[in-house]
């Protein structure tokens, strides 16, 4: 009865998560179509904003489906976890690119960096190490690049070592298994730690240049929480539940089946993740609501295509070097 309750409740949360995700993705799809995007392209795209937001909104859906599958196929947990990691690593990159697009240009971000020295590196979990006044620096473009690299290493290393972890897990009992598993887990933990810290340090520097009348600061905070809670949920549940559930699961019939503690923990973890993903899908619906803030009204007679300059800048093209583009404004007045 315990297993049936977990399975039913987990499936219910997964279905709700999918329903919320489909509804939200559909709203962004319709908003992008109203702006004339995604109609006739050979390579379908719904614009710089909608493409990235849709990828972000898919994270809870992928997490809910894989977590629900984990409850029924606990032996496939390493592969299902790898799917979640790959989807999430893409989402972190998409959020940074989305915030870049909202800013309009790299120069706009740099121009709005604090002019005084601040404790750049004093974000959790290194706040006690770099929180002293002697560690204060004036933010520069190099600091932004450093933090972006800290996030990008996560997008590269975690899927790679996630695949290695699946390979190692399939060879349990072989010589060197314990050492290889410990090394893999350590690299993944350090990568996650560095990415979370870099992300926390980068966000204030990127979001301070976004005007409050354009995007509500509380909404930006919700965007940040949407990603950080995704990162923390699986790690915390993976550490806590094995310490809480320390026994096997026995059938109610005397002399019946016995489920080993490892599988029981995996099923409970999958159920808890479906609940978390449902809550995160609701948070994503609020943070990435398809409204006029994200999709402002366009004037095709006088404006340039939406986010055109930001996309050029993001792909390494310095607009200020091209005379035919110098008369165009970045999206914000200087």
C-alpha positions as CSV (number, residue, x, y, z in Angstrom):
1,X,0.0,0.0,0.0
2,X,2.9,2.3,0.7
3,X,4.3,1.8,-2.8
4,X,0.9,2.2,-4.5
5,X,0.4,5.5,-2.6
6,X,3.9,6.8,-3.7
7,X,3.3,5.7,-7.3
8,X,-0.1,7.3,-7.6
9,X,0.9,10.5,-5.8
10,X,4.1,10.8,-7.9
11,X,2.2,10.2,-11.2
12,X,-0.4,12.8,-10.2
13,X,2.4,15.4,-9.5
14,X,4.1,14.5,-12.8
15,X,0.9,14.9,-14.8
16,X,0.2,18.3,-13.1
17,X,3.7,19.4,-13.9
18,X,3.3,18.5,-17.6
19,X,-0.1,20.3,-17.7
20,X,1.4,23.5,-16.3
21,X,4.4,23.3,-18.6
22,X,2.3,22.7,-21.7
23,X,0.1,25.6,-20.8
24,X,3.0,28.0,-20.2
25,X,5.0,26.9,-23.3
26,X,1.8,27.4,-25.3
27,X,1.4,30.9,-24.1
28,X,5.0,31.8,-25.1
29,X,4.5,30.1,-28.4
30,X,1.4,32.2,-29.1
31,X,3.1,35.4,-27.9
32,X,6.0,34.8,-30.3
33,X,3.7,34.1,-33.2
34,X,1.9,37.4,-32.5
35,X,5.2,39.1,-33.0
36,X,5.6,37.4,-36.4
37,X,8.2,34.9,-35.2
38,X,8.3,31.2,-36.1
39,X,6.2,31.4,-39.3
40,X,8.4,30.9,-42.3
41,X,11.9,30.0,-41.0
42,X,13.8,27.0,-42.5
43,X,15.1,26.4,-39.0
44,X,12.1,27.1,-36.7
45,X,12.7,29.7,-34.1
46,X,10.4,31.7,-31.9
47,X,12.9,34.5,-31.2
48,X,15.7,35.0,-28.7
49,X,13.4,35.3,-25.7
50,X,10.8,32.6,-26.4
51,X,13.3,29.9,-27.4
52,X,15.3,30.3,-24.2
53,X,12.2,30.6,-21.9
54,X,10.7,27.5,-23.4
55,X,13.9,25.6,-22.7
56,X,13.8,26.8,-19.1
57,X,10.2,25.8,-18.7
58,X,10.9,22.3,-20.0
59,X,13.3,21.6,-17.1
60,X,10.5,20.8,-14.5
61,X,8.7,18.7,-17.1
62,X,11.8,16.6,-17.9
63,X,12.5,16.4,-14.2
64,X,9.0,15.2,-13.4
65,X,8.9,12.6,-16.1
66,X,12.3,11.1,-15.2
67,X,11.5,11.2,-11.5
68,X,8.2,9.4,-12.1
69,X,10.1,6.8,-14.2
70,X,12.6,6.4,-11.4
71,X,9.8,5.3,-9.0
72,X,8.9,2.4,-11.4
73,X,12.4,1.6,-12.7
74,X,14.8,2.3,-9.8
75,X,17.6,0.4,-11.5
76,X,17.6,3.0,-14.3
77,X,18.1,5.9,-11.9
78,X,21.7,6.8,-13.1
79,X,20.5,7.1,-16.7
80,X,17.4,9.1,-15.7
81,X,19.5,11.4,-13.5
82,X,21.8,11.9,-16.5
83,X,18.8,13.2,-18.6
84,X,17.9,15.6,-15.8
85,X,21.5,16.9,-15.6
86,X,21.8,17.4,-19.3
87,X,18.5,19.4,-19.5
88,X,19.4,21.5,-16.5
89,X,22.9,22.3,-17.7
90,X,21.4,23.7,-20.9
91,X,18.9,25.7,-18.8
92,X,21.6,27.5,-16.8
93,X,23.2,28.7,-20.1
94,X,19.8,29.7,-21.4
95,X,19.0,31.9,-18.3
96,X,22.3,33.8,-18.6
97,X,21.7,34.4,-22.3
98,X,18.1,35.5,-21.6
99,X,19.3,38.0,-19.1
100,X,21.9,39.2,-21.6
101,X,19.1,39.7,-24.1
102,X,17.0,41.7,-21.6
103,X,20.0,44.0,-21.1
104,X,20.3,44.7,-24.8
105,X,24.1,44.5,-25.0
106,X,27.3,43.7,-23.2
107,X,28.3,47.4,-23.1
108,X,25.1,48.2,-21.2
109,X,26.0,45.7,-18.6
110,X,29.6,46.9,-18.2
111,X,28.5,50.6,-18.1
112,X,26.2,49.8,-15.2
113,X,28.7,47.9,-13.1
114,X,29.3,49.5,-9.6
115,X,32.0,52.2,-9.8
116,X,33.1,51.5,-6.2
117,X,34.8,48.5,-4.8
118,X,32.5,45.7,-3.6
119,X,32.9,42.2,-2.2
120,X,32.4,40.5,-5.6
121,X,33.1,36.9,-4.4
122,X,31.2,36.9,-1.1
123,X,28.2,34.8,-2.2
124,X,27.1,31.6,-0.5
125,X,28.8,29.2,0.2
126,X,32.0,31.3,0.1
127,X,30.6,34.3,1.9
128,X,32.7,33.7,5.0
129,X,35.9,33.5,2.9
130,X,35.5,36.5,0.6
131,X,33.2,38.7,2.7
132,X,36.0,40.8,4.2
133,X,36.7,44.4,3.1
134,X,40.2,43.4,2.0
135,X,38.6,41.2,-0.7
136,X,36.7,44.0,-2.3
137,X,37.3,44.8,-6.0
138,X,35.8,47.1,-8.6
139,X,33.8,44.9,-11.0
140,X,35.2,44.7,-14.5
141,X,34.4,42.8,-17.7
142,X,37.0,40.2,-16.7
143,X,35.1,39.3,-13.6
144,X,31.9,38.7,-15.6
145,X,33.9,36.4,-17.9
146,X,35.3,34.5,-15.0
147,X,31.8,33.9,-13.5
148,X,30.4,32.9,-16.9
149,X,33.2,30.4,-17.3
150,X,32.3,29.0,-13.8
151,X,28.8,28.3,-15.0
152,X,29.8,27.0,-18.4
153,X,32.2,24.4,-16.9
154,X,29.1,23.0,-15.2
155,X,27.3,22.6,-18.5
156,X,30.3,20.8,-19.9
157,X,31.6,18.7,-17.0
158,X,28.3,17.5,-15.4
159,X,26.9,15.7,-18.5
160,X,30.3,14.2,-19.2
161,X,30.9,12.9,-15.7
162,X,27.2,11.9,-15.4
163,X,27.8,9.6,-18.4
164,X,31.0,8.3,-16.7
165,X,29.0,7.7,-13.5
166,X,26.5,5.6,-15.5
167,X,29.4,3.6,-16.9
168,X,31.0,3.1,-13.5
169,X,27.7,2.2,-11.8
170,X,27.2,-0.7,-14.3
171,X,30.5,-2.2,-13.2
172,X,29.8,-2.4,-9.5
173,X,32.1,-5.0,-7.7
174,X,34.9,-4.6,-10.2
175,X,38.4,-3.7,-9.0
176,X,38.8,0.0,-8.5
177,X,35.0,0.6,-8.5
178,X,34.9,2.4,-5.2
179,X,37.8,4.7,-6.0
180,X,36.4,5.6,-9.5
181,X,33.0,6.3,-8.1
182,X,34.4,8.5,-5.3
183,X,36.5,10.5,-7.9
184,X,33.5,10.9,-10.2
185,X,31.2,12.1,-7.3
186,X,33.9,14.5,-6.1
187,X,34.3,16.1,-9.5
188,X,30.5,16.5,-9.9
189,X,30.2,17.9,-6.4
190,X,33.0,20.5,-7.0
191,X,31.6,21.4,-10.4
192,X,28.1,22.0,-8.9
193,X,29.6,24.0,-6.0
194,X,31.6,26.2,-8.4
195,X,28.6,26.7,-10.7
196,X,26.2,27.7,-7.9
197,X,28.7,30.1,-6.5
198,X,29.6,31.6,-9.9
199,X,25.9,31.9,-10.7
200,X,25.1,33.7,-7.5
201,X,28.0,36.1,-8.1
202,X,27.1,36.8,-11.7
203,X,23.4,37.4,-11.3
204,X,23.6,40.7,-9.3
205,X,26.1,42.2,-11.8
206,X,23.8,41.3,-14.8
207,X,20.5,42.2,-13.3
208,X,21.4,45.6,-11.8
209,X,21.5,47.1,-15.3
210,X,17.9,45.9,-16.1
211,X,15.6,48.8,-15.2
212,X,12.8,48.2,-12.7
213,X,10.2,49.6,-15.0
214,X,11.1,47.0,-17.6
215,X,11.3,43.9,-15.4
216,X,10.2,43.8,-11.7
217,X,13.2,43.0,-9.5
218,X,11.1,40.4,-7.6
219,X,10.5,38.7,-10.9
220,X,14.2,38.5,-11.6
221,X,14.7,37.0,-8.1
222,X,12.1,34.3,-9.0
223,X,14.1,33.5,-12.2
224,X,17.2,33.1,-10.0
225,X,15.4,30.8,-7.5
226,X,13.9,28.8,-10.3
227,X,17.4,27.7,-11.3
228,X,19.1,27.5,-7.9
229,X,16.3,25.3,-6.4
230,X,16.6,23.0,-9.4
231,X,20.3,22.7,-8.7
232,X,19.9,22.2,-4.9
233,X,16.8,19.9,-4.8
234,X,18.4,16.7,-6.2
235,X,21.6,17.1,-4.2
236,X,19.7,17.7,-0.9
237,X,17.3,14.9,-1.4
238,X,20.1,12.6,-2.4
239,X,21.9,13.3,0.9
240,X,18.9,13.5,3.3
241,X,16.6,10.6,2.3
242,X,19.2,7.8,2.7
243,X,19.8,9.1,6.2
244,X,16.1,9.2,7.0
245,X,15.1,5.9,5.4
246,X,17.5,3.3,6.8
247,X,15.4,0.2,6.6
248,X,14.1,-2.3,4.0
249,X,10.4,-2.3,2.9
250,X,8.5,-5.4,3.8
251,X,5.3,-6.7,2.3
252,X,2.2,-6.8,4.6
253,X,1.9,-10.5,4.0
254,X,4.1,-12.5,6.4
255,X,7.0,-14.2,4.5
256,X,6.4,-12.0,1.5
257,X,8.7,-10.0,-0.6
258,X,11.4,-7.6,0.7
259,X,12.5,-4.5,-1.1
260,X,16.1,-3.5,-0.3
261,X,16.7,-0.2,1.3
262,X,18.6,1.1,-1.7
263,X,15.6,0.7,-4.0
264,X,13.1,2.0,-1.4
265,X,15.2,5.2,-1.0
266,X,15.3,5.6,-4.8
267,X,11.5,5.4,-5.1
268,X,10.9,7.9,-2.2
269,X,13.5,10.2,-3.8
270,X,11.7,10.0,-7.1
271,X,8.4,10.8,-5.5
272,X,9.8,13.8,-3.6
273,X,11.4,15.1,-6.9
274,X,8.0,15.0,-8.6
275,X,6.6,17.1,-5.9
276,X,9.5,19.6,-6.2
277,X,9.2,19.7,-9.9
278,X,5.5,20.5,-9.7
279,X,6.2,23.4,-7.3
280,X,9.0,24.6,-9.6
281,X,6.8,24.5,-12.6
282,X,4.4,26.9,-10.8
283,X,7.3,29.1,-9.9
284,X,8.4,29.1,-13.5
285,X,4.9,30.1,-14.6
286,X,5.2,33.3,-12.4
287,X,8.8,34.1,-13.2
288,X,8.5,33.6,-16.9
289,X,5.0,34.8,-17.5
290,X,4.3,35.6,-21.1
291,X,3.2,39.3,-20.8
292,X,4.0,42.6,-22.4
293,X,7.2,42.9,-20.2
294,X,8.8,39.9,-22.1
295,X,7.0,40.5,-25.4
296,X,6.6,44.3,-25.8
297,X,4.6,45.7,-28.7
298,X,6.7,46.2,-31.9
299,X,6.7,49.0,-34.4
300,X,7.9,47.3,-37.6
301,X,7.9,50.7,-39.4
302,X,10.5,52.3,-37.2
303,X,12.1,49.7,-34.9
304,X,14.7,47.1,-35.7
305,X,13.8,43.4,-35.2
306,X,13.5,42.5,-31.5
307,X,16.8,41.7,-29.7
308,X,18.8,41.9,-33.0
309,X,21.6,43.9,-31.6
310,X,21.8,41.8,-28.4
311,X,22.1,38.6,-30.6
312,X,24.8,40.2,-32.7
313,X,26.7,41.2,-29.5
314,X,26.2,37.8,-27.9
315,X,27.7,36.1,-31.0
316,X,30.9,38.1,-30.8
317,X,30.0,41.0,-33.2
318,X,30.9,44.4,-31.7
319,X,28.2,46.6,-33.2
320,X,30.2,49.8,-32.4
321,X,32.9,48.7,-35.0
322,X,30.4,48.6,-37.9
323,X,29.6,52.1,-39.2
324,X,26.3,51.0,-40.7
325,X,25.1,49.9,-37.3
326,X,26.5,52.7,-35.1
327,X,23.4,54.9,-35.5
328,X,21.3,52.1,-33.9
329,X,20.6,52.2,-30.2
330,X,21.1,49.3,-27.9
331,X,17.7,49.0,-26.3
332,X,18.5,51.4,-23.4
333,X,19.5,55.0,-23.6
334,X,23.0,55.8,-22.5
